[in-house]
Amino acid sequence: MKTLTAFLVLILLSAPGAQAADISQTAVMAPVTTINGAVPPGALLPLQNTATMLDTVDAEDKRLFITMGTRKAGTRVGIHVHKHGGHTCVLSGEITDFVEGREPMKWPAGTCYYMPPGVPMSAANLGTVDALLIDTFNLPRGEDYITILEPGYPGYAAGVSK
């Protein structure tokens, strides 16, 4: 457990080298249905079997939110943004990450990836086995960790944050 905790702390302290344009600062965002001009593959479905691992306030008065869930084979999250970025660790299976302005990236079990702030993205399980994920967000208290941009996805409400 100490190793996992230290690993998560290292993830939280990492920073991206480059970031795309931040569109999350607008009050209400327009619907988005494509990433890099194409609809990402996979059926729209929220994470399943979700559990909050940690939801606390750290020493800098920021919310530390860590959740675990299953991305079912053949599904993806709706296109969304994270105003403050975040990290996903793939514990089993494989995830393909679609981020505006970047080539799709595959993340197998045992790897983690950074979700840049304010950039439209989606993540899909294009494999045949379910993928177990841990998502980590460190954000100001009272701020939402995700804003769904894609109509038809549960939680979409014309760019309203969660």
QUIPEUR-V719331 format. One record per residue. RES is the residue in one letter. SS is DSSP state (a for helix, b for strand, c for the rest). Layout:
res->RES ss->SS
res->RES ss->SS
This chain:
res->M ss->c
res->K ss->a
res->T ss->a
res->L ss->a
res->T ss->a
res->A ss->a
res->F ss->a
res->L ss->a
res->V ss->a
res->L ss->a
res->I ss->a
res->L ss->a
res->L ss->a
res->S ss->c
res->A ss->c
res->P ss->c
res->G ss->c
res->A ss->c
res->Q ss->c
res->A ss->c
res->A ss->c
res->D ss->c
res->I ss->c
res->S ss->c
res->Q ss->c
res->T ss->c
res->A ss->c
res->V ss->c
res->M ss->c
res->A ss->c
res->P ss->c
res->V ss->c
res->T ss->c
res->T ss->c
res->I ss->b
res->N ss->c
res->G ss->c
res->A ss->b
res->V ss->c
res->P ss->c
res->P ss->c
res->G ss->c
res->A ss->b
res->L ss->b
res->L ss->c
res->P ss->c
res->L ss->c
res->Q ss->b
res->N ss->b
res->T ss->b
res->A ss->b
res->T ss->b
res->M ss->b
res->L ss->b
res->D ss->b
res->T ss->b
res->V ss->b
res->D ss->c
res->A ss->c
res->E ss->c
res->D ss->c
res->K ss->b
res->R ss->b
res->L ss->b
res->F ss->b
res->I ss->b
res->T ss->b
res->M ss->b
res->G ss->b
res->T ss->b
res->R ss->b
res->K ss->c
res->A ss->c
res->G ss->c
res->T ss->b
res->R ss->b
res->V ss->c
res->G ss->c
res->I ss->c
res->H ss->b
res->V ss->b
res->H ss->c
res->K ss->c
res->H ss->c
res->G ss->c
res->G ss->b
res->H ss->b
res->T ss->b
res->C ss->b
res->V ss->b
res->L ss->b
res->S ss->b
res->G ss->c
res->E ss->b
res->I ss->b
res->T ss->b
res->D ss->b
res->F ss->b
res->V ss->b
res->E ss->c
res->G ss->c
res->R ss->c
res->E ss->c
res->P ss->c
res->M ss->b
res->K ss->b
res->W ss->b
res->P ss->b
res->A ss->c
res->G ss->c
res->T ss->b
res->C ss->b
res->Y ss->b
res->Y ss->b
res->M ss->b
res->P ss->c
res->P ss->c
res->G ss->c
res->V ss->c
res->P ss->c
res->M ss->b
res->S ss->b
res->A ss->b
res->A ss->b
res->N ss->c
res->L ss->c
res->G ss->c
res->T ss->c
res->V ss->c
res->D ss->c
res->A ss->b
res->L ss->b
res->L ss->b
res->I ss->b
res->D ss->b
res->T ss->b
res->F ss->b
res->N ss->b
res->L ss->b
res->P ss->b
res->R ss->c
res->G ss->c
res->E ss->c
res->D ss->c
res->Y ss->c
res->I ss->c
res->T ss->b
res->I ss->b
res->L ss->c
res->E ss->c
res->P ss->c
res->G ss->c
res->Y ss->c
res->P ss->c
res->G ss->c
res->Y ss->c
res->A ss->c
res->A ss->c
res->G ss->c
res->V ss->c
res->S ss->b
res->K ss->c
